[in-house]
Amino acid sequence: MNITLRPSNNLNEETVRRIKVQVENVFHCPTAIIKDFNHLSHAYNIQRKQYLASKLIKSLIGNTKVKNEKVIGIVDVDLYSPHLNFVFGEADYFSSTAIMSLYRLRQEYYGQPADEDLLIARACKEIIHELGHTLGLQHCSNPECVMYFSNALADTDRKESYFCENCRPKFRI
């Protein structure tokens, strides 16, 4: 398996590099960064003032991928999915492609001082979660498992950055 992180150009390179290192530590596979994901405006919903996650995934799918490659776009915009107020990320199992946003993972969104280490920890949990979906995993009922559904930031903060003993054997690589 190979993982490709495709951050938008406006993201801090050091932040993306730190995320890459943590993703490699969890999945133990080659992880590349290709900074070319910049055309987001087509997914913007002016009424909601948010970006539709599934449209961004479709634009990521359009690029050529190698066999067994998992692709995850990383953006810093507010994402949503139909019937949900917002999402931290979303994945498409069939294309092995996902999207994740830093927007609501930042302390600044909640009126708090910036905390880069906390942002990295949260981002890694959400990326690992979305990559888990590309591997065929569903949501887990264990609130400490990385595959637990984060309905709020507190859920992300509570869960760990690894798969529980029930989810780990279910990988489909």
C-alpha positions in Angstrom: 0.0 0.0 0.0 1.1 3.6 -0.7 -0.4 6.7 0.8 -0.5 10.1 -1.0 -1.3 13.2 1.0 -2.5 16.0 -1.3 -2.7 19.2 0.7 -3.9 22.5 -0.7 -1.1 25.0 -1.3 -2.2 27.3 1.5 -1.2 24.8 4.2 1.9 25.1 6.2 4.6 22.7 4.9 5.9 21.9 8.3 2.4 20.9 9.5 1.9 18.6 6.5 5.4 17.1 7.0 4.6 16.3 10.7 1.3 14.7 9.7 3.1 12.6 7.1 5.5 11.3 9.7 2.7 10.2 12.0 0.7 8.6 9.2 3.8 6.6 8.2 4.3 5.5 11.8 0.8 4.1 11.9 0.6 2.4 8.5 4.3 1.5 8.0 4.1 2.2 4.3 5.5 4.8 1.8 3.7 8.1 2.2 4.2 10.9 -0.3 3.2 14.6 -0.3 2.0 16.1 -3.6 1.0 19.7 -3.1 -1.4 20.2 -6.0 -4.9 20.2 -4.6 -6.1 23.8 -5.2 -9.3 23.9 -7.1 -11.9 23.9 -4.4 -14.4 26.5 -5.5 -16.6 24.1 -7.4 -17.5 22.4 -4.1 -18.5 25.7 -2.4 -22.1 26.0 -1.3 -22.9 29.7 -1.0 -26.0 29.2 1.2 -24.1 27.1 3.7 -20.8 28.9 3.4 -19.2 25.4 3.4 -17.6 23.0 0.9 -19.3 19.7 0.0 -16.8 17.0 0.9 -18.0 14.5 -1.7 -17.4 17.0 -4.6 -13.8 17.5 -3.3 -13.3 13.7 -3.2 -14.6 13.4 -6.8 -12.0 16.0 -7.9 -9.3 14.0 -6.2 -10.4 10.8 -7.9 -9.9 12.3 -11.3 -6.1 12.1 -11.0 -4.1 9.0 -12.0 -3.4 6.7 -9.1 -1.1 3.7 -8.8 -2.2 0.3 -7.7 -2.9 0.1 -3.9 -2.6 3.8 -3.5 -4.7 5.6 -0.9 -5.2 9.3 -1.6 -6.2 11.9 1.0 -6.7 15.6 0.3 -6.0 17.9 3.1 -7.7 21.3 3.1 -8.4 24.2 5.5 -12.0 24.9 4.7 -15.3 24.1 6.4 -16.6 20.8 5.0 -20.1 19.4 5.1 -22.0 16.3 4.0 -25.7 16.2 3.2 -27.8 15.9 6.4 -24.8 16.9 8.7 -23.9 20.3 9.9 -20.2 19.7 9.2 -17.7 16.9 8.8 -14.0 16.7 9.7 -13.5 14.4 6.7 -15.1 11.9 4.4 -13.9 8.8 2.5 -14.9 6.8 -0.6 -14.0 3.2 -0.2 -14.4 2.3 -3.9 -11.9 4.8 -5.1 -9.6 4.7 -2.0 -9.8 8.4 -1.8 -10.7 10.7 1.1 -10.7 14.3 2.2 -9.9 15.9 5.6 -10.1 19.5 6.8 -8.1 21.2 9.5 -10.7 24.0 9.7 -12.7 22.8 12.7 -9.7 21.0 14.3 -8.0 24.3 15.0 -8.2 25.8 18.5 -8.7 29.2 16.8 -12.1 28.1 15.4 -13.3 27.9 19.0 -11.8 31.2 20.1 -8.8 29.6 21.7 -5.1 30.3 21.2 -3.4 28.3 18.4 -1.9 25.0 19.4 0.1 23.4 16.6 0.8 20.1 18.5 -2.9 19.6 19.3 -3.8 20.4 15.6 -1.4 17.8 14.4 -2.7 15.2 16.8 -6.3 15.9 15.8 -5.5 15.9 12.1 -3.7 12.6 12.3 -6.6 11.0 14.1 -9.0 12.2 11.4 -6.7 11.2 8.5 -6.1 7.7 10.0 -9.9 7.4 10.5 -10.6 8.3 6.8 -7.8 6.0 5.6 -9.4 3.3 7.7 -12.6 3.8 5.7 -10.6 3.4 2.5 -9.4 0.1 3.9 -13.0 -1.1 4.4 -13.5 -0.3 8.0 -16.8 1.0 9.3 -17.4 3.2 12.4 -16.5 1.5 15.7 -18.5 1.7 18.9 -15.4 2.0 21.1 -15.0 5.7 21.8 -11.2 5.3 22.2 -10.8 3.7 18.7 -9.7 5.9 15.9 -12.6 4.5 13.9 -15.2 6.0 16.3 -17.4 8.6 14.6 -16.5 12.1 15.7 -19.7 14.0 16.0 -17.9 16.8 17.9 -14.3 17.8 18.6 -14.5 16.2 22.0 -14.9 12.8 20.3 -11.8 13.4 18.3 -9.9 14.5 21.4 -11.0 11.4 23.4 -10.1 8.8 20.8 -6.6 7.4 20.2 -4.7 7.6 16.9 -4.7 3.8 16.4 -7.1 1.0 15.6 -8.6 -1.0 18.5 -8.2 -4.8 18.8 -11.5 -5.3 17.0 -10.8 -3.1 14.0 -7.2 -3.9 13.4 -7.8 -7.4 12.0 -10.5 -6.1 9.6 -8.2 -4.3 7.2 -8.7 -5.1 3.6 -5.5 -4.2 1.8 
